[in-house]
Amino acid sequence: MTAAENVCYTLINVPMDSEPPSEISLKNDLEKGDVKLKTEALKKVIIMILNGEKLPGLLMTIIRFVLPLQDHTIKKLLLVFWEIVPKTTPDGRLLQEMILVCDAYRKDLQHPNEFIRGSTLRFLCKLKEAELLEPLMPAIRACLEHRHSYVRRNAVLAIYTIYRNFEHLIPDAPELIHDFLVNEKDASCKRNAFMMLIHADQDRALDYLSTCIDQVQTFGDILQLVIVELIYKVCHANPSERARFIRCIYNLLQSSSPAVKYEAAGTLVTLSSAPTAIKAAAQCYIDLIIKESDNNVKLIVLDRLIELKEHPSHERVLQDLVMDILRVLSTPDLEVRKKTLQLALDLVSSRNVEELVIVLKKEVIKTNNVTEHEDTDKYRQLLVRTLHSCSVRFPDMAANVIPVLMEFLSDNNEAAAADVLEFVREAIQRFDNLRPLIVEKMLEVFHSIKSVKIYRGALWILGEYCSTKEDIQSVMTEVRRSLGEIPIVESEIKKEAGELKPEEEVSVGPAQKLVTEMGTYATQSALSSSRPAKKEEDRPPLRGFLLDGDFFVAASLATTLTKIALRYMSLVQEKKKQNSFNAEAMLLMATILHLGKSSLPKKPITDDDVDRISLCLKVLSECSPLMNDIFNKECRQSLSHMLSAKLEEEKLSQKKESEKRNVTIQPDDPISFMQLTAKNEMSSKEDQFQLSLLAAMGNTQRKEAADPLASKLNKVTQLTGFSDPVYAEAYVHVNQYDIVLDVLVVNQTNDTLQNCTLELATLGDLKLVEKPSPLTLAPHDFANIKANVKVASTENGIIFGNVVYDVSGAASDRNCVVLSDIHIDIMDYIQPASCTDAEFRQMWAEFEWENKVTVNTNIIDLNEYLQHILKSTNMKCLTPEKALSGYCGFMAANLYARSIFGEDALANVSIEKPIHLGPEAPVTGHIRIRAKSQGMALSLGDKINLSQKKTSL
């Protein structure tokens, strides 16, 4: 048996710089030193044995001089020493000295101190030598009747492990433990005894449970957890037993322990799909989320509720519990609230939408009064979006929601106000009956809007949807009020007239880089004049925006004034009134142009805005029918097209989602026999306890490709050549945060290779967890070596190394075979994800690392190239299908993905087809990648560069 195969439960950290002591000095300390010196010497011996030293000469010294000591620290260290020391001769026979040790164990099992008895019993669980255990059996049995529970519970565990490993030593163990369990009072002892019966003799465990099934609620939580596990296992193996135990599980839902409630609810769902059972389990989950303070627990239990919802028959039961689910919103954590709102939105139906909207309205109003928490603004955004979705799906609700949300247009948080504005824009277009109400509310809050972006949107909505003479007059009044006294330039100069005006310093501001919607750069430099600071007077909002140099809002105002003037002329027949209104609109535009050209604003007006305002003045002066159509009909049509495309997309994704969930079985579908199913099929039939244990150990089986064998072969990397003395190949298995290398090493020579060691090193954000142990390989023998590598972030990593070995009988130095590099692919950590356009733009502005990749491909079709990039980078295209359809020789698309470490990756693809080079010319252009970390941006760029060209099959 090699050193690598020896089982050891003890890991001890060793300082690397310490000098290993000599065997003679250790022997001297163990013989003649005091207790403190002996303790230190024993520690050194343990560390040396763990490092592979044999030290056979010290065994008798320890038995003679250390074993008789009664010091507790020494006794604890001795247990570790006896666990790791070799106990057999090379031919497998037990060492003679171990008989003396066995006697010492027996004395410790009869020791008056309960701690020494208990820790010795724990140690016996780790022994794998039946000859050592046999003489101790009477003493172990006697410990079952000890007065102290610590000794009794460890005696049960010792009996269980001995029965499992060497049944002949204690064949009556189940019967013995059953009798012990009936008379035992301590909860921890009962739990250990019951757990042993579950694994050793399930029938006895069931007999015991049947006798006390009515008292289960009075048991301690550790015993209740084991009972839940037993019931799950019995019903899983034998479904006919469900009726017998389901009442017990219902009772355990009322347990005082959160862990028991959680496990009982999970078990109940797997045992029964009756609506009452699902409701009870869901109710239990909701109570847990509300009562538990730990956010991680809340998120895990919420995931369980979301899993329940995925089942079509359970969804209806959960719909009745939507109001209970909304109680979770009292949690301050944003992630929990986000999941809760998403779950509530998925479960909303015509029966409960009214109540849902009432609760969400209350929550929105609450956020208005709370400012101390940093996530309040984000939470308000979430609520607005949820109400938006409810109103789109259930139009009757929109009338209740809009008045409450319109108050938030004047909010300081621009993001929440922008969401409200988007919602209002969609509502006013979709619901004709709500237009008067929305226009009225918009006029009410118009003067208090603080953000220029929201102001622009509000102006557009008012200009587009004011259809009566009174509303148009009201809009003009509000605009005049918001602009203040006109002409603006003259009134501003008058204000300053009484003050001393020092000479202005004129300077050219630094060039400012802006990112346009297409993802391209626009450079803008501004001529600024620094003026002496004077106290800010209260300016009307629009006047303030213009004096700050934001003339884009002026261009928006010009369009709005043009629309309402053209509409007013069609509504009012009197020429005098028409001309008066028209002149007023033109005067406002002219005064803004004058202001833009003067030196009063902080930044002068841009040429684009001048062109726009001049165009609007020209349209109003000419009043042609064509322009009337463009301004008053086609703008609204384009909005209508955009909204219907968006709605179509949403419906399509919902349809796909529901198709996924609908469990339909066709008459000609093959029947699944449990014995013949592959491991990844029929997940409901898998043992949930086993799955959770595997998940905790990091051994979860990822879904492989259609043919699991083929996908495994794809991941095999050849490390050495076929003609090398040692052939090696590795299967690279990527888990979430670590990589397991399963390396096959084959001795291709006729010699025995000793100390054959796999030496590995890593490059990038990878870390080798432990060094693989040396092996001895017989001629033409092979062995598998496993190595674990931890991964810390998303970037390409390289694992390199060599195999070193000694040839038995050869006098030469160690031989070495250099291995090929193993490249760890970034794609194993990147998953497609989605975000809104606003979030994409915000991240694009925030992320500092950019990698620009030039397109170099042999693909000649734009769409095909985009699909190829999506497939090879695991990213998701955020640009809707409608926007990419059609052919114009140019394409721009935004891509987004997220790593399992929570890092975001953005990409903007700008490609074109050079028509002048003929139809067979390949696609050209650029892909710009942005990420928070340099490694991610570079790795993704490398991946795109490697996979750009399409390989011919």
FIDOGU-225460 format. One record per residue (C-alpha): x, y, z; residue in three letters. Coordinates in steps of 0.05 Angstrom, whole numbers, plus 5000, padded with zeros to 4 digits. Layout:
FIDOGU-225460
XYZALA
...
//
This chain:
FIDOGU-225460
500050005000MET
503150664979THR
503751275023ALA
498551624980ALA
493351094995GLU
494151115071ASN
488051425102VAL
489552005148CYS
484452445182TYR
489452925212THR
492353535176LEU
497553945213ILE
500454605189ASN
508154595191VAL
512455225189PRO
516755145127MET
523055485154ASP
523955015214SER
529954545214GLU
528053805222PRO
530953535287PRO
535252905290SER
532552235314GLU
537752205371ILE
535852885401SER
528452695397LEU
529852025431LYS
533652395486ASN
527952895497ASP
522752335499LEU
526751935550GLU
529552455597LYS
525753105587GLY
520253385631ASP
512853375609VAL
513654035569LYS
519753785532LEU
516453105517LYS
510353475490THR
514653885442GLU
518653265421ALA
512252875408LEU
509553435364LYS
515953435323LYS
515552675315VAL
508352735290ILE
510253265239ILE
516152855214MET
511852225205ILE
506652635167LEU
512252875121ASN
514052155104GLY
519551995155GLU
519151285183LYS
522651365252LEU
521750625272PRO
526950695329GLY
522551175368LEU
516550715374LEU
519050325435MET
521750965467THR
514751285463ILE
511450645491ILE
516350615550ARG
517151355569PHE
511051735542VAL
505251245542LEU
504851165618PRO
504251925629LEU
497452185653GLN
498152895624ASP
491953055581HIS
495853425526THR
500552835519ILE
494552365515LYS
491352785460LYS
497952805421LEU
498852055429LEU
492051925397LEU
494452315336VAL
501051945337PHE
497851245341TRP
493151445284GLU
498851625235ILE
504451155256VAL
505450525213PRO
502549945254LYS
504549365210THR
510949045183THR
512449095108PRO
509048415097ASP
502648665130GLY
503148335199ARG
501548745262LEU
507748985299LEU
509148625366GLN
509649305402GLU
502349465386MET
500048945438ILE
502949415492LEU
499250005459VAL
492849595458CYS
493349495533ASP
494250245542ALA
487950365501TYR
484049885545ARG
486250245608LYS
484150915577ASP
477350615561LEU
476550465636GLN
479551135658HIS
475451515710PRO
475952165669ASN
470152185618GLU
474052635570PHE
479752125563ILE
474651555553ARG
470751955501GLY
476752185461SER
479651475461THR
472951225434LEU
473151755379ARG
480151535362PHE
477950805356LEU
473251025300CYS
479451165258LYS
482950495270LEU
483050005212LYS
486449415247GLU
481648875270ALA
487048535313GLU
487849165354LEU
480349265364LEU
478448555383GLU
481248565455PRO
477849245467LEU
470649025450MET
468448875522PRO
471049555546ALA
467549915488ILE
460949555505ARG
461649755578ALA
462350495557CYS
455050465533LEU
452950465606GLU
457451025629HIS
454251575670ARG
456652135624HIS
453252265556SER
459852465522TYR
462551765533VAL
455951415513ARG
455151805447ARG
462351665426ASN
461550935446ALA
455550895397VAL
459851195341LEU
465550715356ALA
460850115354ILE
457850365289TYR
464550445253THR
467149775280ILE
460649425258TYR
461149755189ARG
468549565179ASN
469048905218PHE
462048615229GLU
464847965259HIS
467548345320LEU
460648565343ILE
455248195303PRO
449648395351ASP
451049145345ALA
444149345316PRO
440448975371GLU
445049255425LEU
444149975399ILE
436549885393HIS
436049685466ASP
440650265484PHE
436250745444LEU
429850525479VAL
432650685548ASN
436951295530GLU
434751995552LYS
440352445524ASP
438652765456ALA
445652715426SER
446351985445CYS
439551825416LYS
441352185352ARG
447851785343ASN
444351125359ALA
438551265312PHE
443351475257MET
447150815265MET
440650415260LEU
438750795196ILE
445150575162HIS
446149895195ALA
439049625205ASP
433550055175GLN
427949585198ASP
429949665271ARG
430250425261ALA
423150415232LEU
420649975290ASP
423450475340TYR
420351065301LEU
413550715299SER
413550655375THR
414951395386CYS
412051725323ILE
407252135365ASP
412752415409GLN
417252635350VAL
415453375362GLN
418353335433THR
425153075410PHE
431253515402GLY
432653825334ASP
438853385320ILE
434552755328LEU
428853065287GLN
433653195229LEU
435852465228VAL
428452245231ILE
426952685170VAL
432852355133GLU
430251655151LEU
423151805128ILE
425852095062TYR
430251495049LYS
424750985066VAL
419551335023CYS
424551434967HIS
426150694965ALA
419050464979ASN
413650964959PRO
408050544990SER
410650755059GLU
408851485046ARG
402051465079ALA
405151185143ARG
409951765154PHE
407052375119ILE
403352595182ARG
409952585220CYS
413053045168ILE
407153515173TYR
408253545249ASN
415653695239LEU
413854315198LEU
411754615266GLN
418654465296SER
422155025334SER
428654895296SER
429255255228PRO
433754705201ALA
428554165216VAL
423054585184LYS
427154695121TYR
428853955114GLU
421753745130ALA
418854215078ALA
423753965025GLY
422053245042THR
414553375041LEU
414953664971VAL
418553044945THR
413752564980LEU
407152884960SER
404753334905SER
397853444937ALA
396054194939PRO
395354175015THR
402453895022ALA
405354414973ILE
401754975009LYS
404254745077ALA
411454695051ALA
411155365016ALA
408255695078GLN
413855395119CYS
419055665070TYR
415956365073ILE
416056355150ASP
423356145148LEU
425256715101ILE
421757235145ILE
424356975212LYS
431556815192GLU
436357415197SER
441857135152ASP
441057385080ASN
444456765051ASN
439156325085VAL
433656775056LYS
436556714986LEU
437255954990ILE
430055865015VAL
427556344961LEU
430955914909ASP
427055324937ARG
420555714928LEU
422655894857ILE
423955144843GLU
416954984868LEU
414055504820LYS
417455164761GLU
412654574769HIS
406154744732PRO
401554404783SER
404954754841HIS
404555434810GLU
397155514823ARG
398055354897VAL
403555874902LEU
399156404868GLN
394656394930ASP
400756544973LEU
403157164934VAL
401157624991MET
405057205041ASP
411057204995ILE
410757974992LEU
411857995068ARG
419157835051VAL
419858545024LEU
420858775096SER
428058515089THR
432859085075PRO
437358675030ASP
436658874956LEU
438258184927GLU
432757854970VAL
427758394949ARG
429658304876LYS
428457554877LYS
421957644917THR
419158154868LEU
421057714808GLN
417657114841LEU
411357524857ALA
411257784785LEU
411757074757ASP
405956854802LEU
401357454790VAL
394557294760SER
387957664750SER
385757404818ARG
391257714859ASN
393958294816VAL
389658814853GLU
392358624921GLU
399458594894LEU
398959294865VAL
396259574931ILE
402259274969VAL
407359524918LEU
404260224919LYS
405060234995LYS
412260014988GLU
413660564936VAL
410761094983ILE
414960815040LYS
421360904999THR
419661634990ASN
420361775064ASN
426661355075VAL
433261645053THR
438361355101GLU
439360685066HIS
443760685004GLU
439660154968ASP
433060544974THR
433860844905ASP
435260174872LYS
429359864910TYR
424860414884ARG
427160264814GLN
425459524824LEU
418459704849LEU
417260174791VAL
419259634741ARG
414859114775THR
408859584774LEU
410459734701HIS
410258994684SER
403758894723CYS
400459474686SER
402559224618VAL
399958524633ARG
393658774668PHE
391559444636PRO
385959544686ASP
391159684740MET
394660244703ALA
389660774726ALA
391260614799ASN
398660594790VAL
400161204747ILE
398161764796PRO
402661474850VAL
408561384804LEU
408062064771MET
410162374837GLU
417062064827PHE
418462454763LEU
420863014809SER
425362534847ASP
432762684856ASN
434561974834ASN
434762024759GLU
434661264747ALA
428061164784ALA
424961774750ALA
427361504682ALA
423860844696ASP
417461204714VAL
417961624650LEU
418961004608GLU
412860694640PHE
408661324629VAL
410761364556ARG
408560644545GLU
401960744583ALA
399961384547ILE
401161044479GLN
397560394497ARG
391660634538PHE
387761184503ASP
382861254560ASN
388461444608LEU
391362004566ARG
387562584598PRO
389462334668LEU
396862264650ILE
397262944616VAL
393863274676GLU
398662944725LYS
404663104680MET
402763844679LEU
402163834755GLU
409263554767VAL
412563884707PHE
415164494745HIS
418364074800SER
422563614754ILE
429863684773LYS
433563264722SER
434663524652VAL
434062824621LYS
427162724653ILE
425263434632TYR
426763264560ARG
422462634564GLY
416662994597ALA
416963544543LEU
416563014489TRP
410562664521ILE
406763324530LEU
408363544459GLY
406162874430GLU
399762744469TYR
396563434485CYS
390663404438SER
385663924465THR
386164684459LYS
386264754535GLU
391964254545ASP
396064594491ILE
395065274525GLN
397064954592SER
403464674562VAL
405265354534MET
403865674602THR
408265164637GLU
413965264587VAL
413566024596ARG
413565934671ARG
419465464668SER
423365924621LEU
422266564662GLY
422567264635GLU
423967344561ILE
427967554522PRO
432867164565ILE
439367524545VAL
436568224560GLU
433368014627SER
439867674649GLU
444068294631ILE
439168734669LYS
439968304730LYS
447568394727GLU
447169134710ALA
448069394781GLY
454368964793GLU
461669104775LEU
463668674715LYS
471068474716PRO
474168244651GLU
472267534634GLU
477667014625GLU
476266604563VAL
479365914559SER
478565304516VAL
476264714559GLY
479564034553PRO
476863574500ALA
471363144529GLN
470262444504LYS
462962224498LEU
460361534480VAL
454561544431THR
448861034430GLU
452360634376MET
458360544422GLY
462861014380THR
466661604408TYR
465062334396ALA
470062864418THR
467463534442GLN
471364134465SER
468064734496ALA
469865474499LEU
468565674570SER
468766354603SER
470166374677SER
465966894711ARG
466567164781PRO
462366754830ALA
456067084853LYS
450566804895LYS
445866344857GLU
438966644851GLU
432866184844ASP
432266074770ARG
426365724737PRO
428465004718PRO
428865074642LEU
432565734647ARG
437465414695GLY
438864834646PHE
440065324589LEU
444765774628LEU
448565154649ASP
449865034575GLY
445164444564ASP
442064624498PHE
439863924479PHE
433664064521VAL
432664684479ALA
432564254416ALA
427363804449SER
423264424470LEU
423464684398ALA
420564024372THR
415164034426THR
413264754411LEU
412964594336THR
408363994348LYS
403464374394ILE
403464984348ALA
401764564287LEU
396364204327ARG
393564864354TYR
392965134283MET
388864524263SER
384364594324LEU
383165344324VAL
380365664261GLN
381466394281GLU
387466664242LYS
389167174296LYS
389666654351LYS
393566184305GLN
398666724288ASN
399166954360SER
400666244385PHE
405466114328ASN
409166764340ALA
409766614414GLU
412965934398ALA
417766244348MET
419566794398LEU
421466274450LEU
425865904400MET
429166544376ALA
430766784446THR
433966104462ILE
438166154398LEU
440266864419HIS
442166614488LEU
446266034458GLY
450366514415LYS
451566994474SER
456966914527SER
451966824584LEU
451466054585PRO
457165634615LYS
457865274548LYS
455765554481PRO
450265214439ILE
452664644393THR
451664664317ASP
446864064320ASP
442264424368ASP
442565074326VAL
440564664264ASP
434864334300ARG
431864984328ILE
432865334260SER
429164764226LEU
423364824274CYS
422965574262LEU
422865444187LYS
417364924194VAL
413065404235LEU
414165964185SER
412165534125GLU
406965054157CYS
407164544100SER
402463934105PRO
408363454096LEU
411863734157MET
405363704196ASN
404862954180ASP
412162824200ILE
411663194266PHE
404762974288ASN
403762284259LYS
410261934242GLU
413662064309CYS
407961704344ARG
408061134293GLN
415461004305SER
414160974380LEU
408360494368SER
412860044325HIS
418260034378MET
413359864435LEU
409959314395SER
416759004377ALA
418659024451LYS
411958704471LEU
412758174417GLU
419658004444GLU
417057954516GLU
411357504494LYS
416257064455LEU
420756974516SER
414756824561GLN
412256314511LYS
419055974510LYS
419055984586GLU
412155664591SER
413955154537GLU
419954954580LYS
415554864641ARG
409754504609ASN
410853764620VAL
407753434560THR
408352694547ILE
406752454477GLN
403451774466PRO
409551524429ASP
414751764481ASP
419151204507PRO
417650944577ILE
423151094628SER
425050494671PHE
428650714734MET
433750154731GLN
435650344659LEU
435851094665THR
442351474659ALA
444751854720LYS
442652534695ASN
435452324678GLU
429552304726MET
432652784775SER
426552734820SER
428452014832LYS
435352184856GLU
436852184930ASP
436552914950GLN
440952805012PHE
446252484969GLN
445853054919LEU
446553584973SER
452553215002LEU
455853184934LEU
454453924924ALA
457654094991ALA
463853684972MET
464154044905GLY
462953404865ASN
456553624830THR
455753314762GLN
455253854710ARG
450653704653LYS
455053424599GLU
453653424525ALA
448752934494ALA
454052394496ASP
457752454562PRO
463452004539LEU
464752434478ALA
464853074519SER
469852774568LYS
474452574511LEU
474253284485ASN
477353514550LYS
483153034550VAL
489853384539THR
496052984518GLN
501953204561LEU
507752784534THR
509452434468GLY
508151704454PHE
515651564450SER
517351864518ASP
519251374573PRO
513251624613VAL
506751774576TYR
501952254610ALA
495152544592GLU
490352954634ALA
482853004637TYR
481253724659VAL
474853764699HIS
472754484715VAL
468354564776ASN
465855244798GLN
471855494838TYR
476954944826ASP
479854514771ILE
481153774781VAL
486653484738LEU
486052724731ASP
492852544702VAL
494151844673LEU
501451654679VAL
503951044640VAL
510850734649ASN
512950534578GLN
519750244598THR
521849554623ASN
524549854689ASP
521149994754THR
520450744764LEU
521150964836GLN
518951624867ASN
515251804803CYS
512652504820THR
508152974781LEU
510853684792GLU
506154234772LEU
506555004771ALA
501355514750THR
501156184714LEU
495356674722GLY
490356704778ASP
490955954794LEU
493755624856LYS
495854904866LEU
492454644929VAL
497154054946GLU
503053704916LYS
501353014887PRO
504752444924SER
510452034894PRO
508751354863LEU
512550724845THR
510850454776LEU
512349734755ALA
514549614683PRO
508849794635HIS
504449964694ASP
499950584697PHE
496951004752ALA
492151594760ASN
494452204797ILE
489452744818LYS
491353474829ALA
486954044851ASN
487854764827VAL
483955344858LYS
481355894813VAL
480656604839ALA
478257014779SER
476156984706THR
482456994664GLU
486356504622ASN
491056074663GLY
496655594645ILE
498654974683ILE
505554694666PHE
510454214698GLY
514253554690ASN
514552834713VAL
520852644751VAL
522851934771TYR
528551474792ASP
530050834756VAL
531350264807SER
538550024805GLY
540950614763ALA
546451054792ALA
544651664749SER
541052284773ASP
533452354771ARG
530252314703ASN
525452854680CYS
520052884626VAL
517353584611VAL
509853624602LEU
505954044551SER
502454654578ASP
495054584597ILE
491155214579HIS
485155344623ILE
479555624580ASP
476056254605ILE
469655994572MET
468655504629ASP
467156094676TYR
463156544630ILE
455556484624GLN
450756894581PRO
446757414620ALA
442057984605SER
441458704629CYS
437559314608THR
440259824558ASP
440960334614ALA
445059854657GLU
449359674597PHE
450960414583ARG
452360544656GLN
457259954661MET
460360154594TRP
461860844623ALA
464460564690GLU
469060004667PHE
476160234657GLU
479259654618TRP
477959644544GLU
480759154492ASN
479659324419LYS
479858714373VAL
480258814298THR
475758344259VAL
480057854218ASN
475657304191THR
473856904130ASN
466356944143ILE
462757364091ILE
455857444123ASP
454857954179LEU
449557564217ASN
453456914211GLU
459657254240TYR
455557524299LEU
452656834314GLN
459656534309HIS
462357044360ILE
456456914407LEU
457656164404LYS
465156214416SER
464856724473THR
458556484510ASN
455857194509MET
448657404499LYS
446557904446CYS
442558464479LEU
440658804413THR
433658544394PRO
432858074335GLU
428458594300LYS
434059114301ALA
438858614270LEU
434158364216SER
434558624145GLY
440958774107TYR
444459444101CYS
451859254097GLY
453059484169PHE
451459184237MET
452359424309ALA
450558974368ALA
451658984443ASN
453758334478LEU
453758174552TYR
456157594596ALA
457557474669ARG
462757034702SER
461256554759ILE
465257024803PHE
460257584789GLY
464657974741GLU
461258314682ASP
463858304610ALA
461158774557LEU
462558774483ALA
460459224425ASN
460858924356VAL
461359434298SER
462159064232ILE
460959214159GLU
461158874092LYS
465859244045PRO
461359243983ILE
466759553938HIS
470958913946LEU
465558463917GLY
460457963946PRO
465857473970GLU
469557984013ALA
470057794086PRO
466858194143VAL
471058774171THR
470459214232GLY
472059214307HIS
469758894371ILE
470859304434ARG
470858924500ILE
470159264567ARG
470958954636ALA
472459154707LYS
478858734710SER
484558744660GLN
485057984660GLY
477857894637MET
478458404581ALA
484958114554LEU
482657384561SER
476157514524LEU
479957884469GLY
484757304462ASP
478856824457LYS
475657244402ILE
482257294364ASN
483256534367LEU
476156354345SER
474656904293GLN
476156484233LYS
471055954216LYS
474455284207THR
472154894146SER
469454214164LEU
//
